Amino acid sequence: MSDPAALAPVRRALLSVSDKTGVIEFARGLAKRGVALLSTGGTASLLRDAGLAVADVADVTGFPEMMDGRVKTLHPAVHGGLLALRDNAEHVAAMAAHGIAPIDLLVVNL
């Protein structure tokens, strides 16, 4: 098993699930560890209704969900936050130049 001290810290998580079973408990666990929650439509509403602080993806992207919720995370602010190599100076510079915040954990199901 990997050394836990060597694992990258999770500071921000994106949660977007169709099957919401267990997501509230999982999100509570993340929040208790100081993880900022970012979410989409129905998942964000569910988490907010459960008393969790959650930011909407639409606020990050500047675009609303569309096409019955099928298009919501297709944006450089999301992809860049997920895919940037944090030890690559060019990636870090591009994130800074475009105001892209890192996303350390993605929670998704279909």
Secondary structure, DSSP 4 states (H G I P E B T S, - for coil): ---GGGSPP--EEEEE-SS-TTHHHHHHHHHHTTPEEEE-HHHHHHHHHTT---EEHHHHHS---BTTTTBSS-SHHHHHHHH--TT-HHHHHHHHHHTPPP--EEEE--
